[in-house]
Amino acid sequence: MLWRWGRSAWLLRYPDGAPALLTARLRNSPPPGLAEAVTAFSTLLLEFHGEAPEADRLTRWLRETSEGSVEPDPDRRIEIPVRFDGEDLESVARAAGMDRAEVVRRHIGSAFRVRCLGFSPGFAYLDGLDPALRLPRRSTPRPRVAAGSVAIGGDHAGVYPVPSPGGWNLLGTTPVRPFDPSAKDEDDRFLFRTGDTVRFIDDPSATPDPFVPPVWMEPESPWMRVLATGAALGIQDPGRPGWRRFGVPPGGWLDPDAARAAHRLLGQAEDLPLVEFAGGGQVFEALIATVVAITGADPRGEVVGRRGEVRPVRPWSNTALAAGERLRFRGASDGVWSCLAIRGGVEATRVLGAAAHHARAGLGASPKAGQGFRGQSDPFPPGLAGAGRWIDPVRIPGRRERTVRVWPGPQAGAFGAEAVERFLRGPWTVDPRSDRIGYRLAGSGIPVPSGNLESEPVLPGSIQVPPDGRPIVTLPDGPTLGGYPKIGWVDPRDLWKVAQTPPGGSVVWRPMGWEALT
C-alpha cells in the first residue's frame, strides 16, 4: 500500500516488514532523486529531493526491484553482555509470576532481531521477546535513563544508547555502545542494523563506562566570549540529513532563510555554523575587532562600548565590534529565533558531517557562559564593516506572509471530514511547553481515530495528534519514529514560520491538496 506524504515522499506499508531485498537494493541502486529511506516496523518511508515520482512510476520501480538480482544483506549476529541489576528486574519478575533468575534465563534464551532503529541515535527495537515478559511500559516514564541500560517494553527489548527519558522496564546494564559518534567508520558508529540477530549474555562483570556528554572545547585565541546565554543558545548549521535510518534527527537551523541571509551579509558560504539563540538575555563580548551579522526574529540588540556608551544594532545587518565591546539582546520583536554569524562560520567540531548541537541526542556542543568561540577566516576583512550591509527581509520570498502551507499526513483520511475541517479551521496557538523537538498547539482539540498505530517514520513538519486531540508539529530535532496518527505535514518551505511563532501566537494553515478529504 502507498500513501503520498506531501510533495516529496511516499510511505509504503508492508504487513510483514519491508523485504530484505528491497532495503538492500535501496542502498545499492536507489530510484532517481531518492534522498533517504527510513524503515519502521511495517512501513518504509521514501523521501525524495524535490518532487516525489508519481505512484505508477514508483510502483513500476518497486516491481522491477522485487524481480532484481541484488542479494540481501548477510545476517549479522551480535552478542550483548549484561549485568542483570536493573531497577525493574524485581517488579518484572512479580508481574510475570516468576523469580528473577527465570526472567534472566528467558531473556538470554531469546533470539532477538532488529526490527528498526529510532527514538534516539542507534536505539534498536528488538523483536523476539519471550511472551511471558511482554509487559506494559511504566505508567510514568523516568525523566532520565542511563546510557547502556538494557530494557523491555511492550513486545520489544532495547539498549539505551544515550541518556534520555524512557518508560521501559530496566533489566540491567551493558558496556556495549550502540552509538559511538566519534568512530571514523560508519560501521563502527552504529552497532545495530535492521535485520541483525541479537543475543544477550549474562555477565556480572559487564559494567558500562560513565557516559560523558560532548562539551564545548574553547579554541585558542577566541574572537568572542559568551557572557550570558539567555533563554536558549546553541551552535547550528544546516544539520545532518541522511542518518534517520539510524535514529538520528536531521537537526540544524530552525530558520534557514535567516541563517543563510546572515552569511550573505558577511559575503561567505551560506552553509557555515553560526550561533542560534531564542528570545533575549544573551550577552557577548568581542575579544578582538571583528564584524558580525544578525538576522532572524528582529532581536532588539545593542552594542555597549568600553566607556558604557550604547548604540542600537539594526536587525538583518552586519555590525562592526571593537575589542572590549559587548553585544547584548533584550528580546525579539518578530518571532523567537535569531542568528549571529561571524566571519568564516563558527569553528566547531563536526559529528556525522555537521556541527549542529542536539543535546538530547548527544550530538555536537555549544559554548556556555564564560566560554569563547572563533571564526575560520579573516575576522575583519577590509571594506566589509564600513559597507553597512543590510537585507530587507520583506524582499525574501514569503518572509512576511505567515500562513503555513500544510499537506495531508499519512493518516489524514482516518480522522474523518469533521475532524479535518476543524483542524484546518483552528484556531491554534503555540503552547509554552514547545521546544526544538516539537511545537505543541493549544486549541479545542480534534477527535482522534480509535485503535493503535504502530510507530512509523516521522518527517520534520509531521503533525501528530496524541490522545488529547491537540496537534504537535515535529521540528528538526524531533524523533525519527512516532506512534501518533499524523493528520498533516507542514511544507518544509514553511516550517520556519511555525518555529518563529512565539508562545501564545497563532498558527494559520493554508491547505494544500486536501480537496478529497474536506
Secondary structure, 3 states (H helix, E strand, C coil): CEEEECCCEEEEECCCCCCHHHHHHHHHCCCCCEEEEEECCCEEEEEECCCCCCHHHHHHHHHHHHCCCCCCCCCCEEEEEEECCCCCHHHHHHHHCCCHHHHHHHHHCCCEEEEEECCCCCCEEEECCCHHHCCCCCCCCEEEECCCEEEEECCEEEECCCCEEECCEEEEECCCCCECCCCCCHHHHECCCCCCEEEEEECCCCCCCCCCCCCCCCCCCCCEEEEEECCEEEEECCCCCCCHHHCCCCCCCCCHHHHHHHHHHCCCCCCCCEEEEECCCEEEEECCCEEEEEEECCEEEEEECCCCCEEEECCCEEEEECCCCEEEEEEECCCCEEEEEECCCCCCCCECCECCCECCCCECCCCCCCCEECCCCCCCCCCHHHHCCECCHHHCCCCCCCCEEEEECCCHHHHCHHHHHHHHHCCEEECCCCCCCEEEEECCCCCCCCCCCCCEECCCCEEECCCCCCCEEECCCCCCEECCCEEEEECCCCHHHHHCCCCCCEECEEECCCHHHC
